[in-house]
Amino acid sequence: MLLRRSNLARSLAPRPWRQIVPANRRLSALPDTPPASDAHANINDDLVMNRRDLDFILYEVENVEALCQTERYQHCDRATFDAALDAAHQLAHSHFHQYNAKGDRHPPHYCQETDTLTLLPEHVAAHRAYSDAGFLTTSMDAEVGGSQMPVAVSGAVGLHFSSANAGFSAHFALNVGAAKILQHHGTDEQRAHVLPKLLSGDWCGTMCLSETHAGSSLTDIRTTAHPQPDGTYKIRGNKMWITAAENNFGGTIVHMVLAKLPGAPAGTKGISLFLVPKHALSFSEEGVSLGERNDVRLGGLNHKMGQTASVNAGELLFGEATGGATGHLVGEPNQGLHCMFIMMNELRFQVGLGGVGPALAGYLYSLQYARQRTQGRSPLCRDPSTPMVPIIEHSDVKRMLLLQKAYVEGALGLCMYTAGVIDALATTADAAARSDKLLLLELLTPVVKAWPSEWCLEANKWAIQVLGGSGYVHDYPVEQLYRDNRLNMIHEGTAGVHANTLLGRKLRDGRAAPLFAQMRASAAAADEEAAALPPDSRAESALLRELAGSLREAVARAESVTEVLTSDEARPVALVNAHEYLNLVGHTVVGWMWLRLATAAARPPPPPPGAGAPRHEICRKKKKL
């Protein structure tokens, strides 16, 4: 195997954030807290992020720097991206990672008598520091005060926090999702006054869909909205599983609530969307002010197996005391689900990426442990007087570490590729190209949500096993990481729900063809790269060709199964196989991602000014998917 490519020298000397980002798109300076470690020092001992690997995927596989040549991202450059990643690394260490275990042991406390919720002081400080650093704005458009960075870079920034503290970092995506709904569907007042509060972190957002009697079946929701003479609505009902439903951050909370108007059509076609604030809102030319407490109350907290640092409402009650909480219509009547899909699709991507975070943290910790823990000797050594060896020298430990690596880096590649598709949609004007990218994104969305949340959990399982008995006790972090990641399988819909959507609706009428075509194009590119390698790289060339051939075989298998399961004859029973089909497509897609990684690794590294760089490792996955 080739050695991992070492850190690329920076093309520009590090500069303070304020000197890099235009004033209207700027992330604020971080608090004066010394980082736990430099982002580029002691890379093998960092338990939050391996920047060498992240930079490789961003800059050499996905080539995000090319986006800086587009009109949308022309204000960015490599230094801008690196500054954001460095700042995220620093804050993830100083305010999130070191309090991860404490948050797990001391979950939020809600007092029913006083209707107050208390979070750890460290988490209140972390929320403020994250907001003040401007990380809520990274993917938002400049016209609404955002930094307008590529989704791939914004996702890479967020990955630091889900790796450092998956439970508490879950809150932030809700602010961004709510802000994006208001940007596209809010009234002028909501865009002008509520949206900036969400992006500053002064206010928080939630997403209120599920109800106690119906779970995720939105067809059957009962929450109602009755119009009032002043243009507001009285919201009555209850919602459940609401993350960030309450806090003690100050400001207020903006609940995005699905409800039905009187006389609305049955089913999902009769759902409207409402902004229901924790406090009454008063709009004026000067801005928005908070009034009395709205009739929104927490019915109790869920006590979850993982991500215990996040607040999750067992029930959120609307209108229990007065007969109706005051709400404001967002978008058009009966178009609520259409509006909410902006937030839902945002969070599906974030949940997939959130599945990578705890798995990455588990891999990094178990790798460090395996290097430091000595136990046993080589099977070839019969002398008990010889020193014990680090367990990483044992073949089964290597197997478990490489399995984690395959799941984690394959899932990260999937998330970054999907982010690149979203960025391409934002920068492509050609109608045909946009149509192709949109179809590709529709196919990838259920995969990017479901595959990392299910298979990165396998990585956490093997991280526990690397530590042996120590992995199963609270004294080591890997058992918490497993519990935290287990929740991602239920967040934003189960794999079964997304499998039914993928097979039952999205792949009909040959709609999978663009996805399979992209995979075959990558196999052809790998063959071209293999042919271009110098004569002294024959082994690498043969390996790359072999991997390309393996992907073609996997694609042909997936294509054949798709044809059978989407046929009219199979329609009555096809969904019985939906979950296994999703796994088939997901494994094939992640194999595709690994081929793309290997192809990029085979290329000569981009030479930084005044320095060379060793070649990146070609990671071979010996198990054919």
MOHUWO-V929202 format. One record per pair of residues at least 6 apart in sequence whose C-alpha atoms are under 6 Angstrom apart, sorted by the first residue. I is the first residue (numbers start at 1). J is the second residue. Records with the same first field share a line. If there is no record, write none. Layout:
I=J + J
//
This chain:
2=617
3=616 + 617
4=616 + 617
5=614 + 615 + 616
7=52
9=608
20=80
25=146 + 147
26=147
27=133 + 134
28=133 + 134
29=133
30=133
35=90 + 94
36=93
47=361 + 364 + 365
48=163 + 164 + 361
58=64
61=600
68=74 + 76 + 77
85=157
88=157
92=161 + 164
95=126
96=164 + 165
97=164 + 165
100=165
103=309
104=308 + 309
107=308 + 309
108=118 + 119
109=117 + 118
110=116 + 117
117=247
131=200 + 201
136=199
137=146 + 147 + 199
138=147 + 148 + 149 + 154
139=148 + 149 + 151 + 154
140=146 + 148
141=148
142=148
151=419
152=416 + 419
159=357
161=169
162=169 + 354 + 357
163=357 + 358 + 361
167=307 + 309 + 310
168=309 + 310
171=244
174=205 + 206
175=198 + 204 + 205
177=343
178=205
179=195
182=191
183=191
185=331
186=330
193=287 + 288
197=203
198=204
202=251
203=251 + 252 + 253
204=253
205=253 + 254 + 255
206=255 + 256
207=256
208=256 + 257
209=258
210=216 + 239 + 240
211=239 + 240
219=267 + 268
223=236 + 237 + 259
224=235 + 236 + 259 + 260
225=233 + 234 + 235 + 259 + 260 + 261
226=233 + 234
227=233
232=327 + 328
233=326 + 327
234=324 + 325 + 326
235=324 + 325
236=318 + 319 + 324
237=318
238=316 + 317 + 318
239=315 + 316
240=314 + 315
241=312 + 313 + 314
242=312 + 313
243=311 + 312
244=311
245=313
252=278
253=277 + 278
254=276 + 277
255=275 + 276 + 277
256=274 + 275
257=273 + 274
258=272 + 273
259=271 + 272
260=271 + 272
264=270
270=334
271=334 + 336
272=333 + 334 + 335 + 336
273=330 + 336
274=327 + 328 + 329 + 330
275=327 + 328
276=327
278=294
279=290 + 291 + 292 + 293 + 294
280=290 + 291 + 292 + 294
281=289 + 290
282=288 + 289
294=325
295=319 + 325
296=317 + 318
297=316 + 317
298=316
299=315 + 316
300=313 + 314
301=312 + 313 + 314
302=312 + 313 + 314
306=483 + 484
307=484
318=325
319=325
348=449 + 492
349=449
351=449
352=448 + 449 + 452 + 453
355=452 + 453 + 485
356=408
358=481
359=456 + 459 + 460
362=460 + 463 + 478
363=463
366=463
370=391 + 392
371=390 + 392
373=390
374=388 + 389 + 390 + 391
375=388 + 389 + 391
376=388
377=388 + 389
392=398
400=462
404=459
407=456
410=590
411=452
413=593
425=434
446=498
447=586
450=495
451=586
453=488 + 489
454=489
460=482
464=471 + 478
472=479
496=579
499=578 + 579 + 582
500=578
523=548
526=599
527=545
530=541
565=574
598=618
601=616 + 618
//
